Every structure is written in C-alpha cells, then in structure tokens.
Amino acid sequence: TFLCVSSVMAESHDMNDYGLMKRACEHAPWRLKNCLSYAVILGNQKRFEEGAEVARRVLARQPNLFPMYYVLSELNRLQGDKKGYCDAIAKYDAIFGGRSSIHSEWRANCRGE
C-alpha cells in the first residue's frame, strides 16, 4: 500500500525528477504517468535504449497504452532503430484503426518496413 501511495504522490510532484520517477515506475509500473515520465527523462538524457526498455516493459503488461508506443517510437528513432520505430508507430496507429494523428508519418517513413 505504501508503494502505491508513494507512486500516486509522485505524480503530484516534479514529473522531471529522475530519481523520483525512477523509483515510482519501478515500484508501481502500472502507473502510466510515472513510467512515461521516466522514459522521457531517460530520452532527454540521451539514454535512448534504457528509455525504450522502460517503455517495452510497460507495454508488455498493458499493450494498448498508446502514449507509450509514441514515446517508444521516438526513442527508437533517436537511436537509429528504424525497424523499432516503425513497429512502435504501426502499433500506435493500429490502436486507432489506422486513422491516428501520426498515420501520415507512418506512411511516409515506414511503408514497406
């Protein structure tokens, strides 16, 4: 119970606090905001693979969290992983039946991947 309460409290504090978001995501990985913030912070620190791994762990549990697919696609793109980028963006787009706001980006960059 304490860990759950702590992760909820983390959301009301500084979402850019690396240590706080890391602990909150590790202790309550079902709390999307904390893990999303943690993955973004890692990306901002140019730790793209670590951020992508956080995103993949969350998506393994909750495969329809479209914001995490977007973050994963960007982390993959930034580290030069075109296949990973295209896979993540395709899953994001599929959640919206191929009509997402990034559908044209997928068509332009990933057609045939």
N, C-alpha and C positions, 0 to 999 in steps of 0.2 A: 504494500500500500504506500509506503514511504516513497519508493522509487517512482510510482505513478504520480503521486502528488508533486514530487520534485520536477518531473518532466513537464507537468502542466504549468507549474510556476515558471519554468524556464521560458515558456512561450511568452510570458508577460514581461520578461526582462530583455536584455540586449540580444537580439537574434544574430548578431555578428560576433558574439563572444565564442571564440573557437573552443575553449575548454568546456564551457557550459553546454554548448550544442553537442559536443562530442560525448560528454557524459550522459546527457539527456537521450541522445539517439541510441547509445549502447545499452542503456538501462530500460528504455521503452521504445523499441524500434517500430512499434505500431503508431507512434505519434508522428504523423507525416511532417508537420511543420518543423520539428526539431531536426529530423533526418534530412529534410530538404535543405534547411539552412546549413547543416553540417556539410553536405555535399557541395553546396555553392561556395561555402567558405574554403573548402579544400581546392575547388576550382580556381578561386581568386588567388590562392597561394601557389597556383600552377602545379598542384598535386593532383593532376587530372585522373590518373589511374586509381588513386585512393578514393577520390570522389565518385568515380564510376563504380567502384566496388561497393561503396555505401549504397548507391542507387540500385545496383543489382540485388543486393541483399534485401532491401525493402521490397523491390518488385517481385522477388521470389515468394514473398508472403502475401503481397497484395498486388496482383498483376494488372489491375485496372486503374492504378494511380497515375493518370495522365500527366500531371505536372512533373512527376519523377522521370517519366520517359523523355520529356522535353529536356530536363537537366542532363540526363544520361546522353541524349543525342549531342548536346553541346559539349559535354566533357569528352566524348569520343571524337567529335570534330576537332576540338582544340589539340588533342594529342595525335591527330593524323590518322585515326582509325575510321576510314570511310565506311567499311562494312558495318562496324558497330554503330556508327552514326546513322546509316541508312536503316539498319534493323530497328533501332530505337525510334526513329522518326516514323517508320512504317507502322509500328505498334501503336504509337500515339495517334496517327491518322486513322488506323483501323477502329480504335475505340469510338471515333466519331463517324464511322461508316464511310470513310474516305472523303469526308467533307469538312475536315478540320481547317483551322486558320492557317496551318502550315502545309496543306495539301500541295499547293503550287511549288513550295520549296522542295518537297519530296519528289515531285515530278521533274523539276529542273535538275536536281542533284543526284537522284538515286534511281532513276528509271533504268531497269536492266540489271541492277545490283542484286 
